[in-house]
Structure formats: structure tokens, C-alpha cells
Amino acid sequence: EPRGQGAPTATLSNDLGFTMIITDLGGMIDTADRSPVMKLLVERMVRSFVPNADGTPVVSEEKKVSFDGLSGNVVSIQYRDKDGYDRTCVVYLLADDTHACSCIVQYLNENAVAIAPVVQKTLDSIRPVNTSPQQDAVTPGEPKP
């Protein structure tokens, strides 16, 4: 779903207790530029948690990841909310040779084992959206109308 003038974004919520937000960042992001972009994404997420956190969120080191269609970087943020629930937010910056996207996954720590396979399958399935003009379907060998 388009978010105003911004990039196309998909929000997935699952009964297992996680939310995933995937945002198309458009064209490719060079490997050298990924860490600064990741830093910006993580800083923004940490700032959003501070008002509801009981203490300071703990941010992991940036690591490399690879899925079926994309590879990139990942950082996890852990914090306890003011209601006493331990939560995790995982920030992915994923790219291939032509496209990049961010993916934010948030969940209660008690649900981590249950959601891991679903999150993995979803991340494995991410592909760039075809933005080229749709062509009329034509049977192979048939002239175009």
C-alpha cells in the first residue's frame, strides 16, 4: 500500500504475535552505503521506543544476512516496555543488484521461537515489485494486437 508520497510499504500482522513492515527503498543501495542507511533506520526505531521503554534499549552489532532473493544487514533492538514485557525489534536492510528494501519485525520475546519460521519464509519470499508497464498477454508465436 502506498504511504502518501513515500515509498510503497506492506504491513503484515500475524496471529503468532509479530508485525512486519516492508518498505521498498527503490533502486540499489551500494554495499558501502548500507551501514549509514542501517544506522539511520536503527536510530529512528530506538527513538520511537524510548517513550515506552523501561530503561535504555539494547542494540546489537550489525551483521550480514542472506535470504533466497536478497542479502543485506541486520540489527536487533531489545527493550522492556513500561508494562514489563520484553520486546525485540529486528531491522533488516536488504538488497539485490537492482532494488533495496527495509524490513522491520517487532515481537514479544516470548513468541520468538514460534514466529521464527514464519518470518524466515516471508523474508525468503521478498522480491522487487515489477513496476514496468503491464503488457497485453500474448500467446507465444502470435503477433501482438
ZADO-1210 file (C-alpha; in nm, 4 decimals, padded with zeros to 6 digits):
<atoms>
<atom x="00.0000" y="00.0000" z="00.0000" code="GLU" pos="1"/>
<atom x="00.1376" y="00.3420" z="-00.0850" code="PRO" pos="2"/>
<atom x="00.2018" y="00.5666" z="00.2160" code="ARG" pos="3"/>
<atom x="00.1198" y="00.9151" z="00.0922" code="GLY" pos="4"/>
<atom x="00.4028" y="01.0436" z="-00.1245" code="GLN" pos="5"/>
<atom x="00.6505" y="00.7953" z="00.0270" code="GLY" pos="6"/>
<atom x="00.7728" y="00.4554" z="-00.0751" code="ALA" pos="7"/>
<atom x="00.5408" y="00.1560" z="-00.1195" code="PRO" pos="8"/>
<atom x="00.5006" y="-00.0251" z="00.2127" code="THR" pos="9"/>
<atom x="00.3440" y="-00.3543" z="00.3190" code="ALA" pos="10"/>
<atom x="00.2434" y="-00.4176" z="00.6807" code="THR" pos="11"/>
<atom x="00.1911" y="-00.7775" z="00.7896" code="LEU" pos="12"/>
<atom x="00.0454" y="-00.8722" z="01.1267" code="SER" pos="13"/>
<atom x="00.0309" y="-01.2348" z="01.2312" code="ASN" pos="14"/>
<atom x="-00.1706" y="-01.4181" z="01.4960" code="ASP" pos="15"/>
<atom x="00.1596" y="-01.5585" z="01.6261" code="LEU" pos="16"/>
<atom x="00.2265" y="-01.2126" z="01.7634" code="GLY" pos="17"/>
<atom x="00.4528" y="-01.0214" z="01.5302" code="PHE" pos="18"/>
<atom x="00.4293" y="-00.7269" z="01.2972" code="THR" pos="19"/>
<atom x="00.6457" y="-00.6890" z="00.9879" code="MET" pos="20"/>
<atom x="00.6756" y="-00.3673" z="00.7889" code="ILE" pos="21"/>
<atom x="00.8459" y="-00.3920" z="00.4498" code="ILE" pos="22"/>
<atom x="00.9280" y="-00.0701" z="00.2636" code="THR" pos="23"/>
<atom x="01.0548" y="-00.0555" z="-00.0938" code="ASP" pos="24"/>
<atom x="01.3535" y="00.1799" z="-00.0970" code="LEU" pos="25"/>
<atom x="01.3670" y="00.1940" z="-00.4749" code="GLY" pos="26"/>
<atom x="01.6894" y="00.1333" z="-00.6603" code="GLY" pos="27"/>
<atom x="02.0013" y="-00.0444" z="-00.5492" code="MET" pos="28"/>
<atom x="02.1990" y="00.0659" z="-00.2437" code="ILE" pos="29"/>
<atom x="02.5734" y="00.0132" z="-00.2836" code="ASP" pos="30"/>
<atom x="02.7317" y="-00.2139" z="-00.0240" code="THR" pos="31"/>
<atom x="02.9387" y="00.0785" z="00.1082" code="ALA" pos="32"/>
<atom x="02.6231" y="00.2846" z="00.1648" code="ASP" pos="33"/>
<atom x="02.4313" y="00.0156" z="00.3563" code="ARG" pos="34"/>
<atom x="02.5831" y="00.0792" z="00.7003" code="SER" pos="35"/>
<atom x="02.4941" y="00.4525" z="00.7077" code="PRO" pos="36"/>
<atom x="02.1397" y="00.3740" z="00.5903" code="VAL" pos="37"/>
<atom x="02.1106" y="00.0998" z="00.8525" code="MET" pos="38"/>
<atom x="02.2358" y="00.3365" z="01.1220" code="LYS" pos="39"/>
<atom x="01.9634" y="00.5852" z="01.0300" code="LEU" pos="40"/>
<atom x="01.6916" y="00.3145" z="01.0379" code="LEU" pos="41"/>
<atom x="01.8079" y="00.1835" z="01.3755" code="VAL" pos="42"/>
<atom x="01.8350" y="00.5299" z="01.5317" code="GLU" pos="43"/>
<atom x="01.4820" y="00.6068" z="01.4196" code="ARG" pos="44"/>
<atom x="01.3467" y="00.2839" z="01.5694" code="MET" pos="45"/>
<atom x="01.5298" y="00.3355" z="01.9002" code="VAL" pos="46"/>
<atom x="01.3889" y="00.6895" z="01.9269" code="ARG" pos="47"/>
<atom x="01.0387" y="00.5513" z="01.8747" code="SER" pos="48"/>
<atom x="01.0811" y="00.3000" z="02.1622" code="PHE" pos="49"/>
<atom x="01.2316" y="00.5325" z="02.4226" code="VAL" pos="50"/>
<atom x="00.8992" y="00.6848" z="02.5413" code="PRO" pos="51"/>
<atom x="00.7549" y="00.3343" z="02.6060" code="ASN" pos="52"/>
<atom x="01.0727" y="00.1613" z="02.7277" code="ALA" pos="53"/>
<atom x="01.1594" y="00.0839" z="03.0871" code="ASP" pos="54"/>
<atom x="01.5304" y="00.1625" z="03.0558" code="GLY" pos="55"/>
<atom x="01.7535" y="00.2037" z="02.7549" code="THR" pos="56"/>
<atom x="01.7021" y="-00.0229" z="02.4503" code="PRO" pos="57"/>
<atom x="01.9962" y="-00.2558" z="02.3790" code="VAL" pos="58"/>
<atom x="02.1187" y="-00.2503" z="02.0173" code="VAL" pos="59"/>
<atom x="02.3154" y="-00.5427" z="01.8686" code="SER" pos="60"/>
<atom x="02.6105" y="-00.5199" z="01.6352" code="GLU" pos="61"/>
<atom x="02.5278" y="-00.5038" z="01.2654" code="GLU" pos="62"/>
<atom x="02.5559" y="-00.8430" z="01.0922" code="LYS" pos="63"/>
<atom x="02.5335" y="-00.9713" z="00.7354" code="LYS" pos="64"/>
<atom x="02.2324" y="-01.1839" z="00.6346" code="VAL" pos="65"/>
<atom x="02.1234" y="-01.3676" z="00.3238" code="SER" pos="66"/>
<atom x="01.7827" y="-01.4926" z="00.2115" code="PHE" pos="67"/>
<atom x="01.6618" y="-01.6634" z="-00.1060" code="ASP" pos="68"/>
<atom x="01.6194" y="-01.3407" z="-00.3040" code="GLY" pos="69"/>
<atom x="01.8112" y="-01.0729" z="-00.1160" code="LEU" pos="70"/>
<atom x="02.1079" y="-01.0189" z="00.1118" code="SER" pos="71"/>
<atom x="02.1983" y="-00.7373" z="00.3424" code="GLY" pos="72"/>
<atom x="02.2421" y="-00.6288" z="00.7006" code="ASN" pos="73"/>
<atom x="02.0508" y="-00.6857" z="01.0236" code="VAL" pos="74"/>
<atom x="02.0441" y="-00.5242" z="01.3691" code="VAL" pos="75"/>
<atom x="01.8256" y="-00.6246" z="01.6628" code="SER" pos="76"/>
<atom x="01.6972" y="-00.3915" z="01.9324" code="ILE" pos="77"/>
<atom x="01.5784" y="-00.5331" z="02.2643" code="GLN" pos="78"/>
<atom x="01.3926" y="-00.3480" z="02.5366" code="TYR" pos="79"/>
<atom x="01.1426" y="-00.3922" z="02.8174" code="ARG" pos="80"/>
<atom x="00.8268" y="-00.1888" z="02.7809" code="ASP" pos="81"/>
<atom x="00.6669" y="00.0010" z="03.0715" code="LYS" pos="82"/>
<atom x="00.4212" y="-00.2868" z="03.1212" code="ASP" pos="83"/>
<atom x="00.7132" y="-00.5240" z="03.1903" code="GLY" pos="84"/>
<atom x="00.7096" y="-00.7135" z="02.8570" code="TYR" pos="85"/>
<atom x="01.0403" y="-00.7938" z="02.6898" code="ASP" pos="86"/>
<atom x="01.0284" y="-00.6982" z="02.3221" code="ARG" pos="87"/>
<atom x="01.2532" y="-00.7274" z="02.0191" code="THR" pos="88"/>
<atom x="01.2662" y="-00.5237" z="01.7010" code="CYS" pos="89"/>
<atom x="01.4772" y="-00.6582" z="01.4161" code="VAL" pos="90"/>
<atom x="01.5787" y="-00.4123" z="01.1443" code="VAL" pos="91"/>
<atom x="01.6809" y="-00.5535" z="00.8051" code="TYR" pos="92"/>
<atom x="01.8240" y="-00.3624" z="00.5117" code="LEU" pos="93"/>
<atom x="01.8019" y="-00.5998" z="00.2147" code="LEU" pos="94"/>
<atom x="01.9094" y="-00.5576" z="-00.1478" code="ALA" pos="95"/>
<atom x="01.9859" y="-00.7295" z="-00.4749" code="ASP" pos="96"/>
<atom x="02.1518" y="-00.5919" z="-00.7891" code="ASP" pos="97"/>
<atom x="01.8621" y="-00.3589" z="-00.8710" code="THR" pos="98"/>
<atom x="01.6441" y="-00.2953" z="-00.5637" code="HIS" pos="99"/>
<atom x="01.6542" y="-00.2417" z="-00.1881" code="ALA" pos="100"/>
<atom x="01.4028" y="-00.2607" z="00.0934" code="CYS" pos="101"/>
<atom x="01.3895" y="-00.2228" z="00.4665" code="SER" pos="102"/>
<atom x="01.2066" y="-00.4716" z="00.6828" code="CYS" pos="103"/>
<atom x="01.1169" y="-00.4104" z="01.0464" code="ILE" pos="104"/>
<atom x="00.9956" y="-00.7060" z="01.2550" code="VAL" pos="105"/>
<atom x="00.8601" y="-00.6449" z="01.6058" code="GLN" pos="106"/>
<atom x="00.7536" y="-00.9109" z="01.8548" code="TYR" pos="107"/>
<atom x="00.7289" y="-01.0109" z="02.2196" code="LEU" pos="108"/>
<atom x="01.0340" y="-01.2145" z="02.3179" code="ASN" pos="109"/>
<atom x="00.8122" y="-01.4963" z="02.4479" code="GLU" pos="110"/>
<atom x="00.6924" y="-01.5511" z="02.0884" code="ASN" pos="111"/>
<atom x="01.0400" y="-01.5639" z="01.9291" code="ALA" pos="112"/>
<atom x="01.0580" y="-01.9406" z="01.8735" code="VAL" pos="113"/>
<atom x="00.7062" y="-01.9632" z="01.7284" code="ALA" pos="114"/>
<atom x="00.7471" y="-01.6787" z="01.4823" code="ILE" pos="115"/>
<atom x="01.0997" y="-01.7562" z="01.3556" code="ALA" pos="116"/>
<atom x="00.9933" y="-01.9987" z="01.0754" code="PRO" pos="117"/>
<atom x="00.7188" y="-01.7649" z="00.9502" code="VAL" pos="118"/>
<atom x="00.9498" y="-01.4636" z="00.9467" code="VAL" pos="119"/>
<atom x="01.2178" y="-01.6686" z="00.7660" code="GLN" pos="120"/>
<atom x="00.9727" y="-01.7821" z="00.4947" code="LYS" pos="121"/>
<atom x="00.8445" y="-01.4285" z="00.4491" code="THR" pos="122"/>
<atom x="01.1957" y="-01.2846" z="00.4173" code="LEU" pos="123"/>
<atom x="01.2874" y="-01.5607" z="00.1706" code="ASP" pos="124"/>
<atom x="00.9904" y="-01.4604" z="-00.0470" code="SER" pos="125"/>
<atom x="01.0627" y="-01.0866" z="-00.0782" code="ILE" pos="126"/>
<atom x="01.1204" y="-00.9805" z="-00.4391" code="ARG" pos="127"/>
<atom x="01.1148" y="-00.6410" z="-00.6120" code="PRO" pos="128"/>
<atom x="00.7768" y="-00.5281" z="-00.7390" code="VAL" pos="129"/>
<atom x="00.7593" y="-00.5173" z="-01.1183" code="ASN" pos="130"/>
<atom x="00.6999" y="-00.1509" z="-01.1942" code="THR" pos="131"/>
<atom x="00.7221" y="-00.1718" z="-01.5720" code="SER" pos="132"/>
<atom x="00.4049" y="-00.1003" z="-01.7719" code="PRO" pos="133"/>
<atom x="00.1883" y="-00.4084" z="-01.7939" code="GLN" pos="134"/>
<atom x="00.1849" y="-00.5649" z="-02.1384" code="GLN" pos="135"/>
<atom x="-00.1101" y="-00.7389" z="-02.3019" code="ASP" pos="136"/>
<atom x="-00.0976" y="-01.1155" z="-02.2705" code="ALA" pos="137"/>
<atom x="00.0019" y="-01.2781" z="-02.5981" code="VAL" pos="138"/>
<atom x="00.0318" y="-01.6458" z="-02.6847" code="THR" pos="139"/>
<atom x="00.3912" y="-01.7249" z="-02.7824" code="PRO" pos="140"/>
<atom x="00.4365" y="-01.7029" z="-03.1604" code="GLY" pos="141"/>
<atom x="00.1247" y="-01.4861" z="-03.2024" code="GLU" pos="142"/>
<atom x="00.1616" y="-01.1278" z="-03.3263" code="PRO" pos="143"/>
<atom x="00.0850" y="-00.8536" z="-03.0742" code="LYS" pos="144"/>
<atom x="-00.2545" y="-00.6867" z="-03.1189" code="PRO" pos="145"/>
</atoms>
